[in-house]
Amino acid sequence: MLITIDPGSAEPLFEQLVSGIRSQVIDGTLREGERLPAARDLADSLEVNVHTVLRAYQILRDEAFIELRRGRGAVVAPRAHDYAQLGADIDRLVADARKLELTAAALAALVRKAYP
């Protein structure tokens, strides 16, 4: 698992971490059942506070991207393959929107309308 964060970004570190892991689950880089690094190890490698990693892991758990198991740590959830298909569907949706010359904001508004 390769995660990079930008300490100078306006986006909070935990959100950068969530986005990075979520993207890797969706694109299939991280697969169902795969263990993520221990929070302390990941925090040390990224040079962030361990609570930053724990917060990211909790958000990913709440979104059902990972499961947190006592003694086993963070594991990619069994539904991970569903997210990969959804990611491909989203890629097609974005490509179709670009053909219609929709802005990202307009596409997001359509998605929000369909998924309130």
N, C-alpha and C positions, 0 to 999 in steps of 0.2 A: 504494500500500500504506500503510495507516494502522495503526500499531502503537502501543499505549500500554503503559507499564509503571508499576508503583507501587513506587518505591524503599523505601517503608515496609512493604511486604508481607513476610510470613514466607516466601513462595515466592521462591526465588532468581531473579535477573534473567534468567539464561539460560533458565530454565524458563518464565518469563512470555513471553519472546520466542518460544520454541518453540511454546507454546500458541497465541499470537496468529497466527503464520504458519500453523501446522497448521490452525487454524480457518478461516482465509481460503482455504486450498487446498480444504478439505472443502466449504465453502459456495459455492465457485466464484468468489469474489472474485479470487483469484489463479488464473490459468488455465495449462494446460499450455504449456510453452515460454516463459512470461513470466519476464523477468529480475528478480531481487531486487536491491535496492541493494547496492553494494559494501560489504563489512564495515566499512570505515573510515567511509564516508558514513553508514551506518545508526548506527554507534556515536556519531558526532558529533551526529547529529540527536536521538538518545535520551539523549545525555550519559552514556554508559557506556563501559567499556573495550572496545577492539576485540576482545580475547580473549573477552569475554562473547558477542559476536555470532558470532565464529568457532566457539565451542563450540556455540551454538544451531544454526548452519548444519551442523556435523558431525553432531549428533543427528538433524536433519531429513534429512540425507543417509543416515544409517544406517537410518532408518525409511522410506526411499525416497519421501519427499515432495519432495525436491529433488535435483538433480545439481550437483556442483561441477565446473566445467570450467575448466581453466587458460586464462586469456586471456578467458574469457566470464563468469566468476564463477558465482554461484548462479542456477540456472534451475529452475523448477517442472518436476518429473518428468513424463514422458509418461503415467504412470498416474493423473494427477491427476483425470481424469473418473471413474475408478473410486471414488475417495475421496468424490466428491460423491454418488454413488449410495449408498455405504455410510453417509454422513451422513444421508441421507433415510431409509434403513432404520432407523438408530439412533433417529431422531426418532419414527418409528412405534412402535418397541419401547418407548421411554420413555412415549409416550402410552398404549399398552396397559398398561404396568405401573402407570401412575397410575390407570387405570380400575379395576384390581384392588387399588388402594390399597397397592401394594408400596412400601416405602421404597427410597431410593437404595442403601442398604447391601445390602438383600435382592436388588435387581436386579443389583448389582455381584457379589454372591456367585454368582448364577445364571450370569452371564457368565463369571466365573472358572472355574466348574465345567465349562462348555461349552468353554472356551478356556484350558486349563491352561498 
